[in-house]
Amino acid sequence: MDARSTEPAISWTGCVKLPADFKTNSVTATKDGTILANVQMHRNATDFISGNITGGVWEWTPKNKKLRLLPGTELPGNNGIEMSPDETEFYIAVSGTQTVAIYSRADTSRPARSIKTPFYNLDNIHWSGNRLIAAGMMFDEPACGGTRKQIQDAHGNMNCHRGWVVSELDPKAMRWKILAYGEPNPAFGGIATGLVIGNTLWISSFQMDRAAYRTLPGPPSVAASCDPAMGLAFVCGMKRPEDLLQVGTSKYIVFGGSASGGGVGLIDTSARTWRQLDVTQARPDRKLYPDCPAVPDPKVLHAHGIALRPTATAGLYKLYTVTHAPFESIQIFALDARAGEPALSWTGCVKIPSDLHTNSVTAAGDGTIFANVQMKNGAIQADYMVGKITGGVYEWKPGDKSWRLLPGTELAGNNGIEISRDEKELYVAVSGTQSVEIFSRADKSKVLRSARAGWFNIDNIHWSGDRLVTAGVIEDEPACGGTRKQIVERGDNLNCHRGWVAAELDPVSLHWKVLSYGEAIAEFGGVSTGQVMGDTLWLSSNQMDRAGWRTSAHPK
């Protein structure tokens, strides 16, 4: 290729033939003319999606003029390949394991280093200026019905358009930085390569008749409109509806408003409307809850996290709310849905020490309350974002005079909490590690099982029917300039709107299933809870005046 003039031109020089049973995916070369052919499949090996070894790297040198397999480079779906600038290493993108395997040219018997992508399949990998950039499709794509292996096993459509990700890899520090991502689009699929030219990202496709480009993401502007955006519609006018739950199997959602005076509200999901619930009606149980003589002032009462527990009477529930004003407490209400539209009556509260900042609550059938304290002893939000231990789970039982810390539950940013159906386990969402830590109630001194999400922050976690559903914001958000830890260290805006994910966790197998996700937009940020009602996903927000909903996995 001659690029000495304004527009490059090419002239044919020759070729190196490959065996007919080679399905070569990519190529790189050195300055001396050595060629490395990255063979994705050869002979009858084709099923790399199931993790089988299918390919390898073959080397051709001008001196020997023969192809030679580099032992140790046989991988499940060799895909892209690139050479290091000093030509001492080469980088292999591996589709079957969603990893980049880095080999020393001096010893290819095993990778010198390896790194897995958090949530997408790797296709091509190339230098773009001084950036090593990889691109590919979402691994677990709800619009397609799951992972590619799940689609293959179900004999589904492997050409379904998936969302996409372009990211930069630091091959020394072995650290990813997401540059941009997008949802499925019928106009563009099969994303394979990303290049950055100035402030523009160019993306290739192996499925379509086109290439695409977009400006690299920046912080979304603030928008006051309640109009639909990016596949989401909204119910607006609330005071930061941080947490929400479906009332039984009804059409109603109860939510807590986390801003001052946000109180408790009700969404009619059929009418797509909401109203404030009256919290002043009282039927106090002062024997069980002696801490509070009267209903808190509704002008300041708000509800951060909530929990809803059925009673022995069908249609009658206990509603627990985390409240910071007028004082730290768990407020308890009776929610009566027997007559159709739910109504509240205040039952009492359990005060919490003022130095404990509680985020969420759950309860057992015997009235035991578990308060998930995110910050205590003067800790601040920035502390858990950089991995410091800040919180813990506190237990209160009927008749107790005070709360008791459960040793072993002190984590880096305790966030949401839920109890297992049999009430034998607690599921604790942890913001600092993007994980769900599972504790046995019989022995809470250590984590029983752990499930890390990795690519999104886990905020609230709740049962939604028979699904254990969690939601939160994208961890490495290019529109905000990186991870929340990086934002804290730079002193930038933590309220920048991030993209979001809602996912289902199997608490036994610890398998994640992505239900839906979306890009960063001005109209919606701070996603914290997901509830699935029929074919509709409802989302809460800890930043906005609205709840969001969408009726399918992704916009068409």
Phi, psi and omega in degrees: 000129180252110180249022181288333175270186185298311182249128183297153175224152181240153173223139184288136181248325182160193180207163171241117181286143176247151178304148185295336181271008176272132170249088185277136184257322187209170185211149168217170185207162176255172182294333181277004177095359175295134182247135172246115179260121181267103185270119182282320181218143173210161190054232182255012182276111183230342191266065177285340180297332177272004178093008180280147176291126184230339189225200180174171178256128177250137182251138174232129179244147178302332182287310184273332181053035176225149176277135180226125176293133175272103184303137181102348181262008179283117189224166179279086178091058173306128183240258180283161176212146177210155180258145175290155182303326179271001176064020176267346181224159168225152187246128180245123171276130187242113185291322186291338181239001182051048182228162164250121177258126183252126182245143168278134178293340179282339181206102181262014184294335177201157179298140174286326179209159179209144178218137181263143172283152183288329189201018180215157178283139178269132175248256181273156177222128185212156167285137173230096193066234178260016179254135173266110191243134176239153179218160178174188187258155176305136183285303180257095187255108181299330180295338179255355178098012177130207181283166178296326176296317178298321179292318179297315181296328180270003182056040180272190184276105181287347180266006176305135181287124179257161169296173187219161179218139169237129183217162180253136178248129169270107188286350176269307180284346183054060182224135178267148171225116181287129179265323179191158175209163182206160179275166178302146183215126180298341181274353183202127179210174178067042183294133187230326185223144173232137175227140178252123176236108185065236179257017184245135176259127175253138185228135178263169178219136174263002180250336194247175178262029190206159165250162182231158174215155177203156172289140178301144186298146172230173182301131177297143176285162180280132181235137179261349184293147175260012180293151176302151180208134175049047176081359178253142169246163190226151165247117193246165175107001181276175177250085179049076180286082186298321188221144180211152182214142173289139177274101182058233176249017183282181178274001186261145173240131174261139181224157174255131175270117188272353174276163181304128182076009182293331175055218180234134181232173183225129175256130170268106187287343176282314181276346184059044178230168178217162173212157176282137175272143178285118181258007185269345177289130188230136168225073190292145172249086187286340176289316180282321184235080184279354188291330190238118182283339185208166178297134176297155180300118182296343179289336179244343183299130172224169182229117181277273173266157179225160172219144182232121183236129178292150174257185179291344179264121181302132178088356179247131187230160166258127177251123178252134179230139172279124184231132179257341181222138012281353175204163179293125182192167163254117178267141182239130178235155165267126176251116186253110179249019184290333182265009181111268181282126186295153174223155183249150164220134184285135182253326182157193179206164171238117181290148178241141178308143187294341180270006177254122178257101185276141180255322188210169184214148167217170184211155176261168183297335181274006178094357175297133181248138175243116179258122181267103184274121182279322183221138178215166176054039175083004178295152179237169184304319182298334183295311183286338178291340175255014170095007180280146175290127184230340190224200179176166178263129179247143183244138172229132177245148178309129182099343179290149177266344182207169177276152180236123175293134176270103183303137182103346182262008179284117188226175182273080179091056173309128183239255180285163177212146176212158179249146180292161182300324180271003177063022179266344184227156173242138177251117184246118176278135185235116184290322185292337181242004182049052185220163168248120179258129185252125181244143170277135178291341178283335179210094184267010184286342181212159178289131180278313177214159181218138178231115181264132177277318174084298189266355174218149177288134178268121180259258180274156178222127184213156165288138173230096192065234179261013179256138172266107191246136175232159179213161178176184185264155177302132184287307180259091187258111181298329180295337180255357178092019175127205182282164177295326176300316179295323178295316179300314183294331178271349183074028182270189188278110179284347180270004175305135182289126179253159169296175188218162178220138167242130185218153177257136178246129169275109187288350178268305180280344183064029179269132176267144172228116180289127179268322179189162176205164181205159181280165176292128179222156180293329188283347184205129178210172178065037181296131186226337181221144173234137174226134181256122178234104186065236178259018182245133175258127176253139184232139174263171179218133176266007181239335195250178178262027190207160165251154181243157176210153173215148187259359175216171185300322184208157176295144180271000000 
